[in-house]
Amino acid sequence: MTCANSPIDSGTLAYVTIGTKSGPVITPVLYGASGTSLWYLSNRKSLKAKILSRRPATTWVVPGSTGTAIYTGQARMLSPLDPLGALAALPTVPAIGAGLASWTVRNPKHALGFIRDTLTAVTRTLPYDQVLTELRPDDVTATDFVYDRGTGVPVVETRLDLGDLPPGMAALINNASGILGVASPDKLLAMPVAWEPSTMTATAPPGLLDNLDGESVSACVTLDEPVHERPTQQRGIVLRGRATVSGGTVRLDVDRITYWDGFETRTLKVTLVPEELSHND
């Protein structure tokens, strides 16, 4: 299915990039694998599903135990509400079945958690609202970056006003690793980064940002919690704004935050607190 020691084999999440009018957004999905493709389930009403159905070119990042892989390719969506698409997909039914089987085998607790959540979030888990998405890679870049959210990091001083985030989510800004998304002039880029919250800077693996050195770009950094057993427990934030690229480092000027808390997703405008009040504890 994949080469030896592939991040796909040891990973759990794929971080999928979409391009919006206000810049890139990256969110994680649990995946199954079949051949070189990844497969995941999502709600057809989600922003990610809507955008990928119109603009299927995308990039995704898969952190593994010994490294992280970056893929570029196409997203193909299969929905029970799209009979013509289902007919077109008939030749690939074996691959679809293998992808779904892989998802279930790789994520048994999460499959059970999804069933449990159907009892509490019925409108978001109806079968006809689910779409199966295949991520088909055209190219892959392997890095030795080991994604590590970090634990026990003390809360840092930041001038971002994070008071409107749900309780406990502001602490995610202290994660040691994140996923950077950049809207380059000709395509969307995504990559794992070491995150420094005190300066709002992200450091990428060598060479990945060379073509953008000195540029000001639309960018985001995604910081999330470890995987929980139920979809309603998943949480994360996407810091969004403009960024300045210098070598392999990006300094992000955040003007809004998109967060997900279970099935709830919101985007908040962010303001800076005065210097003398900039203590988020």
Phi, psi and omega in degrees: 000311178223167179288162181302141178062023177293140175304331179300322182292323184259350183277172178236322185243147167245131180262113189257135184259137169232154177253121177253173179298333182257016175121177183287153174223136180234128177225152184271154174223146168283139187231158164246167184228141176212116186063231178265358184268152168252152182228138176213161179253141175209169178280134183295342181271355181290155179299321180299315180294319181296316183288317181292334177291333179266322182230088189285347178292129184205176174223147181218153185239131180238105175281135176240187184286333183238004180177177182229136180249144179243125184243144168238145182173213187234146174257134177236126186252138179238122184233142175296344179269005181236080184298326179294320177295322178296320178296317180296335183272356184307319180297341183254017181306317179302320179292322178297314178299319179294322179295316178295319178297318179297319179300316182292318181292321182286334188229055186296320180293325181285328175297318177294320178297323178297318179298318179297322181289340176297339180278338184246343180224059189302318186291342179261355185236014177298136184305320183286350177269356181268138175240140175265125182244132175257130173258112184254111185281142170257334184208152179220140174240121180266137175231161177264016179293126177258114184287122183219111181294334183086155178222146176070020179287127179294150179295130183265163176280128179216149179270002176286132175276105185255016187293340182272356176286152176303154183308133176088343185281338179299333181295341180296339180295346179270002179304145181278335179233152176210183176241122181266134172243137182225133174267094177282168183303330185243350180193170175272136176245149175216146183195155175285149181218152166277131187251132177242100187291332183293333179244001182055046180240146179237131180248121185266162172303151185306136172091343188284339182246011186304321184287350183248010183304127179087356183273155169254123189225159170283133188209168174210158172229125180261130180229125186222170176278161172300164183294131173258175185278341184236142178305324182290351179262351184286137181216148177188168179229151175237111176280128189230146177164209176261152181222148175251128183263129177223105185065233178262016183242142178238129174256121187261125172262101188278130174238353175200158179230127170261133179229155171236137180226092190068234180270354180275131177231132179217156173240129183244140169286143184245135175244161176266134175276155178303151183309316186287348180250007188278071177225103178263102176238000000 
